[in-house]
Amino acid sequence: MQTKITLDESEIPTHWYNVVADMPNPPSPPLGPDGKPIGPEALAGIFPMGLIEQEVSAERWIPIPERVREALSMWRPSPLYRAHRLEAALGTPAKIYYKNESVSPAGSHKVNTAVAQAYYNQQAGIKRLATETGAGQWGSSIALAGQMFGLEVRIFMVRVSYDQKPFRRSMMQTWGGQVFASPSNETQTGRAILAKDPNNPGSLGIAISEAVEEAASRADTNYALGSVLNHVLLHQTIIGLEAKKQFAKVGDYPDMVFAPCGGGSNFGGAAFPFFADKASGKRVRLVAVEPTSCPTLTKGEYAYDFGDTAGLTPLMKMYTLGHDFMPPGIHAGGLRYHGDSPLVSQLYHEGLIEALAVPQIATFEAGVMFARSEGIIPAPESNHAIRACIDEALRCKESGEAKTLFFNLSGHGHFDMAAYDKYLAGELTDFYYPEAEIKASLAGSPKVG
Ligand SMILES: *Cc1c(COP(=O)(O)O)cnc(C)c1O
């Protein structure tokens, strides 16, 4: 009974997989303020050319630079686990596997793209990176990556998380990052919002506006985004590529792949390499799992919208709840984003992947069950995938089917214990974002496409 399926460092993939090559239709282009498609040069003010080329590439395989592979080797390849104890606790005939992305120094999958982004910016002569962070996983990942590649990192952290998760801030500062509670006094966007509402709890959309404003106004500073964009999902495909090698080692293959979905990066990373097989005829179901409180794919509209609150970013065609959507302060902070990856959105729109939404209390119930059987305490975001996977395993128990289920354990929950405390004390609540409020927020969105 093998529990950990591991790979040698030499088996770290040499190329990232670009799903665009296998999509039936080309991705919808980002649009500028005039409603016309923007070219790569429009992004050159805030991103290095190496990343812009990846953003617009249709090549199936993109080489991973040797220095990035070296950096990744600090924690990769990550182990694939067979969840024998969880299977036994559920009494299911299903086989459950999970990829453990919590083994990175920052404790989540986000460092996979952070080191690649820091590398390309350093190569382009950039000295500073400005970025946003929600729950702090992205901020800590990019602070670490900046340290590894000699870049100064300035992080706008959503205020509600800044207050709820002081130790994430300490992590970023330990790795040399500078952290500001957003909305902040550092930018025009932040000052304008604070003037109207000094107690604004912040949102990812606002923090993105602040970071983009800073990057656009300084030549030595670029912007870094931890999810949503094509190049970020590309870097995360290392997860699914390793997983495929690991499944091959034990002669198994998933019937279903689950991953939590905020901006879509760990879902894309875990699922897209399996999409390549699906595109060539293999049967595999790919399921993005989101919170009922921020139900972007399942309740949003597929339309062009801004990536941020102030409307500074290009318009992207994606599932959106409206760029001024104000998500409730749920504990899976990494899943509180109004939009979603355009690649994930398009595949969902075309019926090639699936999505479902799960309520908060049920996700913690699943996370605690997982911790009590597998030992690892998962991030609240990861609990969404665990919930969906457990539900499928329980359906298998009813039907007697021995499906092979795979989920991405996107991170650990060691800095989220206040949320577990609330769950254990029975103080968590469920929230289903009301359709009327989604409609009202969407009414403020630009009407293109
Ligand atoms: C950020 C984060 C997520 C959600 O972001 P995606 O881009 O959708 O992957 C999920 N899990 C963890 C642990 C995270 O840090």
Boltz pocket constraint, residues with backbone or C-beta under 6 A from the ligand:
constraints:
  - pocket:
      binder: B
      contacts: [[A, 107], [A, 108], [A, 109], [A, 110], [A, 137], [A, 138], [A, 226], [A, 227], [A, 228], [A, 260], [A, 261], [A, 262], [A, 263], [A, 264], [A, 265], [A, 266], [A, 267], [A, 334], [A, 335], [A, 379], [A, 381], [A, 382], [A, 410], [A, 411], [A, 412]]
      max_distance: 6.0
